[in-house]
Amino acid sequence: MTAEIINGKDLAQELRIEMKEEVSELIQNGLTPHLTVVLVGDNPASRSYVKGKEKAASEVGITSSLVELPDSTTEEELFQLIQKLNEDPGVHGILVQLPLPKQIREQEVIETIAPSKDVDGFHPISIGRMMTGEDTFLPCTPYGIITMLKSRDIEIEGKHAVIIGRSNIVGKPVGQLLLNENATVTYCHSRTDDLKAYTQKADILIAAIGRANAITSDYIKEGAVVIDVGINRLDNGKLTGDVDFDGAIEKASYVTPVPKGVGPMTIAMLLKNTIKAAKGLASVGK
Ligand SMILES: Nc1nc2c(c(=O)[nH]1)N[C@@H](CN(C=O)c1ccc(C(=O)N[C@@H](CCC(=O)O)C(=O)O)cc1)CN2
């Protein structure tokens, strides 16, 4: 079997074309969605992701502003900035780029963002509503993954989804979204004994481990759908996923590449959430 490649870059581009029309209508009605991105410190990867977010926003007509803070920023300074943004009616979405410098507690920061502006979908209120299946902001990478599956009409209901990774921003929420779609979900992680025994039973395999090419073809069931969330920079500068792509393509029915897979979808879903925030559509309370 040779797998079909789900190209996230192309799908994200299609979504941006649709969103541009939607935003243009909003602008005609006097509403220009606005996203504020907060970047603390000088992590080069974070800087590049933030640039990608600003570029994508501008492509669809969403305005954005970037607040850059030094690495030495205190928690209190960041809280004060977020409070100001929470109260600013001209700001519809607030995104604090992660990771943050070590003196700042990420969870405290996330919880300071007004749930109605939580376009990352990381606030406990957004997460809670996602768990109960209510309409809310969904975390962008898991939302992107579900959108990729749906773009190919891949059946989720009744399928066995195995997630490798249990982070708050990818592993846990993607499992919940798959469960909401009636998949049977198994979570695996760094302490899982005999990982292969689980992955070989997966109809849908989500790899979010952070280890280059760790998932070789012997981990994959024939015909499985393989979603690679890993972004690993090799010593030669090349970017690679958690899945050995050449092995997976021989065995899977669908596979996502790295780059041009899940990454660009993360940014596209952020734009979706920002439009939703501007329209005041997420029932997230205050
Ligand atoms: N506040 C947030 N912080 C972080 C998030 C997030 O969703 N919200 N996710 C990741 C990083 N991330 C977005 O912020 C992100 C990562 C990768 C890509 C992407 O498009 N990658 C490209 C390759 C880029 C490259 O060459 O380096 C690809 O896969 O094709 C987009 C967004 C952690 N932080």
The ligand as an SDF file (V2000), in Angstrom:
LIG
                    3D

 34 36  0  0  0  0  0  0  0  0999 V2000
    0.7500   29.8960   22.1220 N   0  0  0  0  0  0  0  0  0  0  0  0
    1.1420   28.8170   21.4140 C   0  0  0  0  0  0  0  0  0  0  0  0
    2.3990   28.4030   21.4850 N   0  0  0  0  0  0  0  0  0  0  0  0
    2.7690   27.3070   20.7710 C   0  0  0  0  0  0  0  0  0  0  0  0
    1.8490   26.6230   19.9360 C   0  0  0  0  0  0  0  0  0  0  0  0
    0.5140   27.0770   19.9010 C   0  0  0  0  0  0  0  0  0  0  0  0
   -0.3860   26.5040   19.2430 O   0  0  0  0  0  0  0  0  0  0  0  0
    0.1980   28.1910   20.6640 N   0  0  0  0  0  0  0  0  0  0  0  0
    2.2700   25.5650   19.1330 N   0  0  0  0  0  0  0  0  0  0  0  0
    3.6890   25.3290   18.9370 C   0  0  0  0  0  0  0  0  0  0  0  0
    4.3810   26.1190   17.8720 C   0  0  0  0  0  0  0  0  0  0  0  0
    3.5720   26.5860   16.7220 N   0  0  0  0  0  0  0  0  0  0  0  0
    2.6930   27.5780   16.9320 C   0  0  0  0  0  0  0  0  0  0  0  0
    2.8210   28.4130   17.7670 O   0  0  0  0  0  0  0  0  0  0  0  0
    3.8420   26.1590   15.4010 C   0  0  0  0  0  0  0  0  0  0  0  0
    4.7870   25.2030   15.1060 C   0  0  0  0  0  0  0  0  0  0  0  0
    5.0860   24.8730   13.7660 C   0  0  0  0  0  0  0  0  0  0  0  0
    4.4430   25.4930   12.7240 C   0  0  0  0  0  0  0  0  0  0  0  0
    4.7670   25.2190   11.3000 C   0  0  0  0  0  0  0  0  0  0  0  0
    4.0850   25.6980   10.4190 O   0  0  0  0  0  0  0  0  0  0  0  0
    5.8420   24.4760   11.0080 N   0  0  0  0  0  0  0  0  0  0  0  0
    6.2890   24.2930    9.6490 C   0  0  0  0  0  0  0  0  0  0  0  0
    7.7940   24.2680    9.6260 C   0  0  0  0  0  0  0  0  0  0  0  0
    8.3900   25.5290   10.1390 C   0  0  0  0  0  0  0  0  0  0  0  0
    9.8980   25.5250   10.1220 C   0  0  0  0  0  0  0  0  0  0  0  0
   10.4820   25.4360    9.0500 O   0  0  0  0  0  0  0  0  0  0  0  0
   10.4780   25.6260   11.2200 O   0  0  0  0  0  0  0  0  0  0  0  0
    5.7610   22.9790    9.1040 C   0  0  0  0  0  0  0  0  0  0  0  0
    5.5390   22.0530    9.9140 O   0  0  0  0  0  0  0  0  0  0  0  0
    5.6250   22.9070    7.8940 O   0  0  0  0  0  0  0  0  0  0  0  0
    3.4830   26.4210   13.0120 C   0  0  0  0  0  0  0  0  0  0  0  0
    3.1860   26.7560   14.3200 C   0  0  0  0  0  0  0  0  0  0  0  0
    4.4410   25.6180   20.2320 C   0  0  0  0  0  0  0  0  0  0  0  0
    4.0580   26.8700   20.8020 N   0  0  0  0  0  0  0  0  0  0  0  0
  1  2  1  0
  2  3  2  0
  2  8  1  0
  3  4  1  0
  4  5  2  0
  4 34  1  0
  5  6  1  0
  5  9  1  0
  6  7  2  0
  6  8  1  0
  9 10  1  0
 10 11  1  0
 10 33  1  0
 11 12  1  0
 12 13  1  0
 12 15  1  0
 13 14  2  0
 15 16  1  0
 15 32  2  0
 16 17  2  0
 17 18  1  0
 18 19  1  0
 18 31  2  0
 19 20  2  0
 19 21  1  0
 21 22  1  0
 22 23  1  0
 22 28  1  0
 23 24  1  0
 24 25  1  0
 25 26  2  0
 25 27  1  0
 28 29  2  0
 28 30  1  0
 31 32  1  0
 33 34  1  0
M  END
$$$$
